[in-house]
Amino acid sequence: MIPCYLSFMKSSDHEEPDEFLQVQVPAITKRDLGHRAVEAREPIRLIVLRALAAYGVPVPADAIADRRRRPR
């Protein structure tokens, strides 16, 4: 069998732009994510990216960062 390498499976050294991903989740799931985000004081995006990384989906380490500007 010959391995098939798809472009989305390759890790790249150059930075790729973020893309939008929209999913529908049960209301209770969204509420829980919202509660966790408030408790951790971080965006839902970070929680979801960490969960995807824990599941084995490749997520660049620098993508798991808060992109909001911090007050000085």
HUNORUR-V523834 format. One line per field, one symbol per residue. phi: phi as a letter, one per 40 degrees, with the letter a starting at -180 (. if undefined). psi: psi as a letter, one per 40 degrees, with the letter a starting at -180 (. if undefined). burial: 1 if it has 24 or more other C-alpha atoms within 12 Angstrom, else 0. A space follows every 50 residues. Layout:
BEGIN
phi: ???
psi: ???
burial: ???
END
This chain:
BEGIN
phi: .ccbbccccccbcccbccbcbbbbbddcccccccccccccfacddccccc ccccchccbddcccaccccccc
psi: hhihhideehhidihiiiiihhihiidddddddddddddefiiddddddd ddddeehhhhdedgiheihhi.
burial: 00000000000000000000000000000000100000000101111111 0000000010000000000000
END
